[in-house]
Amino acid sequence: MSLAPQELENSASRYAAQAIRHDSQGSRILAIEAYQRAIESLVKLVQIYPEYKLNKIYMERANAYQNRIKSLQISNGLNEKRENSVINEKADRNENNGSNYVNNKENKNRENEKGINEIEDLLLKEKPKVSWDQVVGLDDAKRAMRESIVYPTKRPDLFPLGWPRGILLYGPPGCGKTLLAAAAAAEIEGYFINVDAAAMMSKWLGEAEKNVSKLFTMARKLYQTENVPILLFIDEIDSLLGTRNSEVGGEVRVKNQFLTEMDGINGKSKESLLYVIGATNKPWSLEAGFLRRFQKRIYVTLPEYESRINLFTQYTEPLAKDKNLKCEELAKLADGYSASDIKDICQSAQLRVVNELFESGSAMDENNNPRAITMPDFKDIIKIRKPSVSNEMIKAYLKWSDQFKAL
């Protein structure tokens, strides 16, 4: 990300922090001014960078700040009326204190249970059917995952010092981080709970730290009731645990809550089979305090030559292709492409021949099929389809790995 959006993010963070401080001190006018400046920075950021993936979160924050401004403006006008009624309110509270205590406690318990159920409904919870064979290449990553998750599950007696329960998968997008975690869950027949951290921060703005607690409570409850391993997979974990210099609102509390929950998991009995797997494309945005909770830090790399051959073989297998098509040659042409890029290339080749069939006007006859896909088709597509990962990004991953990698 370039310097300009960082400056705008930092500006919004600074004004938001000022607004919250003034708000808590009762300085409504100053709080309103600071909230307005924070909104201006966020809106400007969205306008200048309309394709930025965090724009939805920024607009939700801006709306939340605007709602707070309205509340402050209303409360400012009602202060006098509120002061006149305070004595009567105190008398009413004293009279009802006994019954309210019992009712509030019951309501709180019901709300907590409801919150856990709501989170459970929003998450993808499944027992995946993914084999290690479907994870092409990535031998070091597969070995590290099996050492940390599969082997302890099958023979916990061989691990007197325990085993890692926090695992960080980092690397370029589209290289198989989710597939790795799902394959591990499938081998141990455990539950795979998929959480999108960015969506969590956006959907539950202002309540995120409570929902982090509910998320872990739900995972522990599932582990206790089902008595099977649980893999809590948190995608884009940098959205939840990014560096503190861009924090807005209650994000500090979210991070502190996450640290508390991770410490609870790592500090449980040696035989606990509840794991937290974080995935990120930006590991450098995570702080050292969070990295320490992820004892295994695994670099999920771009596919090597042999892996690219296997990927092209796998993705072209169901396609009608020319007999002279060589996956070895395609693998050479696709050096620097991710697994996701290779799948997209094969899909584009299929779309090309299907499009030709429709344009010829003969597609509606079920006896007519697309022509075989040829090597020139792939070459044309690769010419106009550049890899999604730049050399600069790869250098950044290698540099970070030299400092923090932990297989």
Backbone torsions as a table, in degrees:
resi	resn	phi	psi	omega
1	MET	NA	137.8	-175.7
2	SER	-75.7	172.6	-174.5
3	LEU	-66.4	-37.1	-175.2
4	ALA	-58.0	-51.1	178.3
5	PRO	-63.3	-32.4	176.6
6	GLN	-62.3	-41.9	179.6
7	GLU	-62.6	-41.7	179.8
8	LEU	-68.2	-39.4	176.3
9	GLU	-60.8	-46.5	-179.3
10	ASN	-64.5	-36.4	177.8
11	SER	-64.6	-45.5	177.9
12	ALA	-61.9	-40.9	179.7
13	SER	-63.1	-43.4	-178.4
14	ARG	-63.4	-47.0	-179.9
15	TYR	-66.9	-38.1	179.4
16	ALA	-64.0	-41.0	178.3
17	ALA	-62.6	-42.0	176.9
18	GLN	-61.8	-43.8	-178.6
19	ALA	-61.3	-44.9	-179.1
20	ILE	-64.4	-39.4	178.8
21	ARG	-64.4	-47.6	178.5
22	HIS	-62.9	-39.7	179.9
23	ASP	-59.5	-47.3	-178.3
24	SER	-67.8	-25.4	179.4
25	GLN	-88.3	-2.7	179.1
26	GLY	85.2	8.7	180.0
27	SER	-87.7	82.6	-170.6
28	ARG	-64.8	-42.4	-177.1
29	ILE	-63.3	-46.4	179.3
30	LEU	-65.1	-37.3	179.4
31	ALA	-64.2	-43.3	-179.8
32	ILE	-61.7	-44.1	179.5
33	GLU	-61.3	-43.4	-178.9
34	ALA	-68.3	-40.2	176.5
35	TYR	-60.3	-41.4	-179.6
36	GLN	-63.2	-39.9	178.8
37	ARG	-67.1	-37.7	177.2
38	ALA	-63.3	-42.0	178.0
39	ILE	-61.4	-43.9	-179.5
40	GLU	-59.5	-41.9	179.8
41	SER	-65.0	-42.1	-179.1
42	LEU	-67.2	-43.4	179.7
43	VAL	-64.4	-41.1	178.4
44	LYS	-62.7	-40.7	178.5
45	LEU	-60.6	-44.1	-179.9
46	VAL	-66.9	-37.8	-178.9
47	GLN	-68.7	-40.0	-177.6
48	ILE	-75.2	-36.7	-178.0
49	TYR	-121.4	73.2	-173.1
50	PRO	-65.3	-19.1	-177.8
51	GLU	-97.3	1.8	-176.9
52	TYR	-65.2	133.0	-169.1
53	LYS	-70.5	-18.3	-179.4
54	LEU	-93.1	7.5	-176.6
55	ASN	-59.5	-36.4	179.9
56	LYS	-61.4	-42.2	178.1
57	ILE	-63.6	-43.3	-178.6
58	TYR	-62.1	-41.2	-179.3
59	MET	-69.7	-33.9	176.0
60	GLU	-65.0	-39.9	177.1
61	ARG	-63.6	-44.9	179.7
62	ALA	-59.5	-41.8	178.2
63	ASN	-65.5	-38.2	178.7
64	ALA	-64.7	-41.2	178.2
65	TYR	-65.4	-38.6	179.0
66	GLN	-64.0	-40.4	177.3
67	ASN	-64.0	-37.2	178.6
68	ARG	-67.2	-37.7	176.6
69	ILE	-59.3	-45.4	179.5
70	LYS	-61.0	-41.2	179.3
71	SER	-63.3	-41.5	179.9
72	LEU	-66.5	-38.8	179.5
73	GLN	-66.0	-40.3	178.9
74	ILE	-67.3	-45.6	-177.4
75	SER	-65.1	-30.4	178.5
76	ASN	-64.4	-37.4	179.2
77	GLY	-77.0	-19.5	-176.4
78	LEU	-99.0	0.1	-175.0
79	ASN	-56.9	-44.6	-176.0
80	GLU	-64.0	-44.8	179.1
81	LYS	-63.0	-38.3	-178.6
82	ARG	-65.4	-40.1	-179.9
83	GLU	-63.3	-36.9	-179.2
84	ASN	-67.6	-26.1	-175.9
85	SER	-101.5	1.9	-172.8
86	VAL	-63.7	-36.7	-177.9
87	ILE	-65.0	-44.5	178.8
88	ASN	-63.4	-38.0	179.4
89	GLU	-63.7	-41.2	179.2
90	LYS	-62.2	-41.2	-179.6
91	ALA	-63.6	-42.9	178.8
92	ASP	-63.0	-40.3	-179.3
93	ARG	-65.0	-42.5	179.9
94	ASN	-61.1	-39.9	-177.8
95	GLU	-66.5	-34.8	-173.8
96	ASN	-101.4	5.4	-173.7
97	ASN	-56.6	-44.0	-175.3
98	GLY	-61.5	-51.6	-177.9
99	SER	-71.5	-35.0	-179.0
100	ASN	-64.2	-35.2	-178.6
101	TYR	-60.1	-46.6	-179.5
102	VAL	-65.2	-46.0	-178.3
103	ASN	-63.9	-41.6	-179.5
104	ASN	-63.5	-39.5	179.8
105	LYS	-64.1	-43.4	178.8
106	GLU	-64.9	-42.2	180.0
107	ASN	-63.4	-39.4	-179.7
108	LYS	-63.2	-42.7	178.5
109	ASN	-62.1	-42.3	178.6
110	ARG	-64.9	-39.8	-180.0
111	GLU	-65.8	-41.0	178.3
112	ASN	-61.7	-44.7	179.8
113	GLU	-64.4	-40.5	178.7
114	LYS	-64.0	-41.4	179.7
115	GLY	-62.4	-42.0	178.6
116	ILE	-63.7	-42.2	179.5
117	ASN	-64.4	-38.8	179.6
118	GLU	-64.1	-43.3	178.6
119	ILE	-63.3	-42.1	-179.4
120	GLU	-59.9	-37.8	-180.0
121	ASP	-69.0	-28.7	-175.6
122	LEU	-85.2	-13.4	-174.7
123	LEU	-98.5	153.6	174.2
124	LEU	-87.5	108.1	-179.5
125	LYS	-118.1	117.3	-175.2
126	GLU	-153.2	165.3	168.5
127	LYS	-105.3	98.3	-171.4
128	PRO	-67.9	152.6	175.7
129	LYS	-112.8	74.6	-177.9
130	VAL	-127.1	130.2	179.1
131	SER	-100.3	160.5	178.0
132	TRP	-63.8	-26.2	179.1
133	ASP	-63.2	-27.0	179.0
134	GLN	-76.1	-15.2	175.8
135	VAL	-92.3	97.3	-173.4
136	VAL	-78.1	128.2	179.8
137	GLY	72.0	-145.2	176.5
138	LEU	53.6	44.6	-174.6
139	ASP	-62.3	-42.1	179.8
140	ASP	-63.6	-41.8	-179.5
141	ALA	-66.6	-41.9	179.2
142	LYS	-63.9	-41.4	179.3
143	ARG	-62.9	-44.0	-179.8
144	ALA	-63.8	-38.1	179.3
145	MET	-67.9	-40.7	179.6
146	ARG	-66.6	-40.4	178.6
147	GLU	-61.5	-38.6	-173.8
148	SER	-84.0	-31.5	-171.2
149	ILE	-117.6	-52.2	-171.6
150	VAL	-71.7	-52.0	-176.2
151	TYR	-62.6	-45.0	177.8
152	PRO	-61.2	-31.0	179.2
153	THR	-69.0	-40.2	-176.6
154	LYS	-80.8	-34.5	-179.7
155	ARG	-138.2	71.8	-179.0
156	PRO	-62.0	-23.2	-179.2
157	ASP	-66.5	-16.9	-179.7
158	LEU	-85.4	1.6	-175.5
159	PHE	-124.8	71.7	-177.5
160	PRO	-64.2	-22.4	178.9
161	LEU	-95.5	7.2	-177.4
162	GLY	83.5	-168.2	-178.4
163	TRP	-151.4	162.9	-177.9
164	PRO	-64.5	136.0	174.8
165	ARG	-116.6	-5.2	173.8
166	GLY	-116.1	120.1	-175.5
167	ILE	-130.1	129.4	178.3
168	LEU	-110.4	122.8	174.3
169	LEU	-104.3	120.6	-178.1
170	TYR	-132.1	156.3	-180.0
171	GLY	149.0	-178.0	-177.5
172	PRO	-61.4	154.9	177.2
173	PRO	-67.1	149.4	174.4
174	GLY	78.0	23.9	-177.7
175	CYS	-110.4	2.7	171.3
176	GLY	107.5	22.3	-179.2
177	LYS	-64.5	-46.6	179.1
178	THR	-64.8	-39.9	-179.5
179	LEU	-63.9	-38.7	177.0
180	LEU	-58.4	-49.1	-178.8
181	ALA	-65.0	-40.7	-179.8
182	ALA	-65.3	-38.0	179.4
183	ALA	-65.6	-39.1	177.1
184	ALA	-63.7	-43.3	178.7
185	ALA	-63.5	-37.4	-178.9
186	ALA	-66.7	-40.8	-177.5
187	GLU	-66.1	-34.7	-179.2
188	ILE	-95.2	5.3	178.9
189	GLU	55.1	44.4	-179.9
190	GLY	-105.4	172.9	177.1
191	TYR	-83.1	139.1	177.7
192	PHE	-113.4	110.3	-178.4
193	ILE	-106.2	113.8	-174.4
194	ASN	-98.5	120.5	-178.0
195	VAL	-121.1	130.0	173.9
196	ASP	-95.1	108.4	-175.0
197	ALA	-62.7	-39.7	180.0
198	ALA	-62.5	-41.4	178.7
199	ALA	-66.6	-37.1	178.7
200	MET	-61.2	-45.9	-179.5
201	MET	-65.5	-36.9	-177.9
202	SER	-74.3	-47.3	-173.1
203	LYS	-70.1	-35.3	-173.1
204	TRP	-114.5	38.1	179.6
205	LEU	-54.0	129.4	-179.6
206	GLY	89.9	-18.9	179.8
207	GLU	-123.8	11.1	-171.0
208	ALA	-61.9	-40.9	-177.6
209	GLU	-65.6	-34.1	177.0
210	LYS	-66.3	-38.6	-177.3
211	ASN	-76.2	-25.2	170.8
212	VAL	-61.8	-43.6	178.0
213	SER	-62.9	-44.2	-179.8
214	LYS	-65.1	-36.2	178.9
215	LEU	-60.4	-48.4	-179.6
216	PHE	-69.7	-35.4	176.3
217	THR	-61.7	-42.3	178.4
218	MET	-62.9	-41.7	-179.9
219	ALA	-65.1	-42.2	178.6
220	ARG	-65.1	-40.6	179.8
221	LYS	-62.9	-41.5	179.2
222	LEU	-64.8	-40.5	179.4
223	TYR	-63.7	-41.1	-178.3
224	GLN	-70.5	-39.0	-176.1
225	THR	-80.5	-38.7	-177.1
226	GLU	-89.0	-23.1	-179.5
227	ASN	56.4	42.2	175.3
228	VAL	-131.7	158.2	179.1
229	PRO	-60.5	146.9	179.7
230	ILE	-123.2	125.7	173.4
231	LEU	-110.2	110.2	178.3
232	LEU	-92.1	102.1	-175.2
233	PHE	-97.5	117.0	-177.2
234	ILE	-111.3	105.1	-178.5
235	ASP	-82.3	150.0	-177.8
236	GLU	52.3	48.8	-175.2
237	ILE	-65.1	-18.5	176.3
238	ASP	-63.9	-25.7	176.1
239	SER	-65.6	-28.0	-178.8
240	LEU	-92.2	-35.0	-170.7
241	LEU	-123.6	29.7	-179.6
242	GLY	-67.4	173.8	-175.8
243	THR	-61.4	150.5	-171.1
244	ARG	-73.3	-14.1	-176.0
245	ASN	-74.4	-3.5	178.1
246	SER	-121.9	29.5	-177.4
247	GLU	-82.5	143.4	176.5
248	VAL	-132.4	136.9	174.3
249	GLY	65.5	-131.0	-172.1
250	GLY	-91.6	22.5	-176.2
251	GLU	-68.3	-27.1	175.0
252	VAL	-61.4	-41.9	-179.7
253	ARG	-66.5	-35.2	177.5
254	VAL	-60.9	-46.8	-178.3
255	LYS	-65.4	-43.1	178.9
256	ASN	-62.3	-39.7	178.5
257	GLN	-64.2	-40.7	179.6
258	PHE	-63.9	-43.2	178.1
259	LEU	-59.5	-42.7	178.8
260	THR	-61.0	-44.9	-179.4
261	GLU	-66.1	-41.0	178.7
262	MET	-64.8	-40.1	177.7
263	ASP	-63.2	-35.6	178.7
264	GLY	-65.5	-40.0	179.5
265	ILE	-70.0	-45.2	-178.8
266	ASN	-68.2	-23.8	-177.4
267	GLY	-94.8	0.0	-179.7
268	LYS	-72.1	-178.3	-177.8
269	SER	-57.3	153.6	-175.9
270	LYS	-61.8	-18.1	-175.1
271	GLU	-101.3	9.9	178.3
272	SER	-65.8	138.1	-179.0
273	LEU	-116.9	39.6	174.9
274	LEU	-106.7	118.8	-175.4
275	TYR	-116.5	148.5	171.7
276	VAL	-117.7	118.3	-179.9
277	ILE	-114.7	115.1	177.5
278	GLY	-99.3	142.3	177.4
279	ALA	-124.9	136.9	-179.3
280	THR	-150.5	146.8	171.1
281	ASN	-94.6	-6.4	-177.1
282	LYS	-131.9	70.1	-177.0
283	PRO	-63.9	-26.8	-178.6
284	TRP	-67.6	-12.6	178.8
285	SER	-86.5	-5.9	179.6
286	LEU	-88.0	143.5	-179.1
287	GLU	-84.7	158.7	-178.6
288	ALA	-58.9	-35.4	-179.6
289	GLY	-61.5	-33.3	178.0
290	PHE	-81.7	-36.6	179.9
291	LEU	-59.6	-36.1	-178.5
292	ARG	-61.8	-29.4	179.1
293	ARG	-74.5	-20.5	177.5
294	PHE	-100.1	93.0	-174.1
295	GLN	-65.3	-31.3	175.4
296	LYS	-104.9	126.1	177.4
297	ARG	-125.6	108.5	-165.7
298	ILE	-113.7	123.6	178.8
299	TYR	-83.2	116.7	177.7
300	VAL	-97.5	102.6	-167.4
301	THR	-88.6	171.2	169.5
302	LEU	-64.7	150.0	-178.2
303	PRO	-66.3	137.0	174.5
304	GLU	-75.2	177.6	-176.0
305	TYR	-55.0	-50.7	-178.9
306	GLU	-62.1	-37.4	179.0
307	SER	-67.4	-37.1	178.5
308	ARG	-66.2	-37.1	175.3
309	ILE	-59.6	-46.6	-179.7
310	ASN	-64.0	-37.1	179.5
311	LEU	-66.6	-46.2	178.7
312	PHE	-63.7	-38.8	177.8
313	THR	-61.5	-43.6	-178.4
314	GLN	-66.8	-44.2	-174.1
315	TYR	-80.1	-23.3	178.9
316	THR	-93.4	-8.3	-177.1
317	GLU	-55.3	-44.3	-179.3
318	PRO	-82.7	-0.6	-175.7
319	LEU	-94.4	153.6	172.8
320	ALA	-82.6	111.6	-174.0
321	LYS	-129.5	155.8	179.2
322	ASP	-65.0	144.0	-176.7
323	LYS	-66.8	-18.8	-180.0
324	ASN	-88.9	0.9	-179.9
325	LEU	-70.8	124.2	-177.9
326	LYS	-113.0	117.1	179.4
327	CYS	-66.5	-27.5	177.4
328	GLU	-63.6	-41.2	179.0
329	GLU	-69.9	-39.3	176.7
330	LEU	-61.8	-38.8	-179.6
331	ALA	-63.2	-36.6	177.5
332	LYS	-67.4	-40.7	-179.8
333	LEU	-67.3	-27.1	-174.5
334	ALA	-98.7	26.3	176.4
335	ASP	-62.2	128.4	-179.0
336	GLY	93.3	-2.1	178.9
337	TYR	-91.7	146.7	177.7
338	SER	-82.2	168.9	176.7
339	ALA	-59.9	-39.4	178.2
340	SER	-65.6	-39.0	177.7
341	ASP	-61.2	-42.9	-178.2
342	ILE	-64.3	-40.7	176.4
343	LYS	-61.5	-41.8	179.6
344	ASP	-63.9	-37.1	178.4
345	ILE	-62.6	-46.5	179.7
346	CYS	-64.5	-37.9	178.2
347	GLN	-65.7	-39.8	179.0
348	SER	-64.5	-36.6	177.7
349	ALA	-63.4	-42.2	177.6
350	GLN	-65.3	-41.5	178.8
351	LEU	-61.9	-35.8	-178.7
352	ARG	-61.3	-48.8	-176.5
353	VAL	-74.0	-31.6	176.4
354	VAL	-67.4	-39.6	178.8
355	ASN	-62.0	-41.2	177.8
356	GLU	-59.7	-41.0	-179.2
357	LEU	-63.8	-42.3	179.1
358	PHE	-67.7	-40.6	-178.9
359	GLU	-67.5	-25.8	178.1
360	SER	-75.9	-13.2	179.4
361	GLY	84.8	6.0	-176.0
362	SER	-109.2	10.6	-175.3
363	ALA	-71.0	-26.2	-175.7
364	MET	-75.8	-12.5	175.0
365	ASP	-86.0	114.8	-175.0
366	GLU	-65.0	-14.3	178.0
367	ASN	-80.8	-13.3	179.8
368	ASN	-96.1	131.7	180.0
369	ASN	-124.2	159.3	178.2
370	PRO	-63.0	155.5	176.7
371	ARG	-69.9	167.5	178.1
372	ALA	-68.8	143.2	178.3
373	ILE	-78.9	133.9	-175.0
374	THR	-112.0	169.9	176.8
375	MET	-61.6	-42.5	176.8
376	PRO	-57.5	-33.8	176.6
377	ASP	-58.2	-48.9	-179.2
378	PHE	-64.8	-40.8	-179.6
379	LYS	-63.0	-40.8	178.7
380	ASP	-63.1	-40.8	-178.3
381	ILE	-68.1	-43.5	-179.0
382	ILE	-65.1	-30.7	178.0
383	LYS	-61.8	-37.5	-175.2
384	ILE	-102.6	-3.5	-179.3
385	ARG	-115.4	100.2	-177.3
386	LYS	-83.7	156.5	178.8
387	PRO	-63.2	149.2	-178.5
388	SER	-81.3	-6.6	-178.0
389	VAL	-119.0	125.2	-178.6
390	SER	-87.8	164.0	176.6
391	ASN	-62.8	-33.8	178.6
392	GLU	-64.5	-38.3	177.9
393	MET	-64.8	-42.6	179.8
394	ILE	-61.8	-41.8	177.5
395	LYS	-61.1	-38.0	179.8
396	ALA	-66.6	-40.3	178.2
397	TYR	-65.1	-42.1	-179.4
398	LEU	-65.5	-40.0	178.8
399	LYS	-64.0	-43.6	179.5
400	TRP	-66.8	-38.2	179.4
401	SER	-61.9	-39.4	179.0
402	ASP	-58.8	-29.1	-177.8
403	GLN	-92.3	-37.2	-166.7
404	PHE	-126.5	-6.7	-178.0
405	LYS	-56.4	137.8	-179.5
406	ALA	-145.2	89.5	179.8
407	LEU	-84.3	NA	NA
